[in-house]
Amino acid sequence: MINHIKLIETILYVKDQEASCKFYQNIFRKEADLNVPGMTEFNLSENCKIGLMPNKGIAKILADNTPHPDLGNGIPRCELYLYVDHIQVEFDHAINCGARLISPINDRDWGDRVCYFSDPDGHIIAFAEKI
């Protein structure tokens, strides 16, 4: 086990940083903790951040070593699996925020009650609670 990891930041590559920032501000019910050209960050807990980076920004870093991130727009490229206290509240909130419903709240065989949505770029957002 790796004991020296102090913080986990997951960075989503997005087509439109401003639109994605507004979407996640609504979903998370909080302002971004950092929002500058090229990077938006949300501190979700003491050791977890979600970042938003424009496709064109990461493409410069990746150069020609991978396909351009624009080629993946709309394709689910990751899943944010978020444990919450009140799944029905989060389900209703996500609907009101304009998240695209993928799967309603269901009990899953791994012991969680989960619903699935997608963000404007096709990334999957799951809200879960233990059964």
PEBEL-V128132 format. One record per residue. SS is DSSP state (A for helix, B for strand, O for the rest). PSI is psi in whole degrees, 0 to 359 (NA if undefined). BURIAL is + if it has 16 or more other C-alpha atoms within 10 Angstrom, else -. Layout:
# PEBEL-V128132
<<SS | PSI | BURIAL> <SS | PSI | BURIAL>>
This chain:
# PEBEL-V128132
<<O | 141 | -> <O | 114 | -> <O | 353 | -> <O | 2 | -> <O | 123 | -> <O | 336 | -> <O | 141 | -> <B | 123 | -> <B | 122 | -> <B | 126 | -> <B | 123 | +> <B | 133 | +> <B | 127 | +> <B | 151 | +> <O | 316 | +> <O | 102 | -> <A | 317 | +> <A | 313 | +> <A | 319 | -> <A | 323 | +> <A | 313 | +> <A | 317 | -> <A | 309 | +> <A | 330 | +> <A | 319 | -> <A | 312 | +> <A | 314 | +> <A | 350 | +> <O | 40 | -> <O | 154 | -> <O | 156 | -> <O | 144 | +> <O | 336 | -> <B | 132 | -> <B | 91 | +> <B | 160 | -> <O | 122 | -> <O | 345 | -> <B | 133 | +> <B | 140 | +> <B | 143 | +> <B | 120 | +> <B | 111 | +> <B | 333 | -> <B | 181 | -> <O | 329 | -> <O | 23 | -> <B | 126 | -> <B | 150 | +> <B | 128 | +> <B | 153 | +> <B | 122 | +> <B | 132 | +> <B | 143 | +> <A | 316 | +> <A | 330 | +> <A | 313 | -> <A | 331 | -> <A | 325 | +> <A | 321 | -> <A | 317 | -> <A | 343 | -> <O | 225 | -> <O | 23 | -> <O | 349 | -> <O | 165 | -> <O | 151 | -> <O | 135 | -> <A | 334 | +> <A | 333 | -> <A | 346 | -> <A | 2 | +> <O | 132 | +> <O | 348 | -> <O | 128 | -> <O | 119 | -> <O | 349 | -> <O | 172 | -> <B | 130 | -> <B | 114 | +> <B | 106 | -> <B | 116 | -> <B | 132 | -> <O | 166 | -> <O | 327 | -> <O | 91 | -> <A | 323 | +> <A | 321 | +> <A | 315 | -> <A | 322 | +> <A | 308 | +> <A | 320 | -> <A | 316 | +> <A | 319 | +> <A | 313 | -> <A | 335 | -> <O | 354 | +> <O | 14 | -> <O | 144 | +> <B | 121 | +> <B | 128 | +> <B | 316 | -> <B | 130 | -> <B | 178 | -> <B | 125 | +> <B | 149 | -> <B | 131 | -> <O | 156 | -> <O | 355 | -> <O | 7 | -> <O | 10 | -> <B | 152 | +> <B | 124 | +> <B | 147 | +> <B | 153 | +> <B | 139 | +> <B | 170 | +> <B | 151 | +> <O | 181 | +> <O | 339 | +> <O | 0 | +> <O | 357 | +> <O | 144 | +> <B | 137 | +> <B | 121 | +> <B | 134 | +> <B | 130 | +> <B | 154 | +> <B | 151 | +> <B | 141 | -> <O | NA | ->>
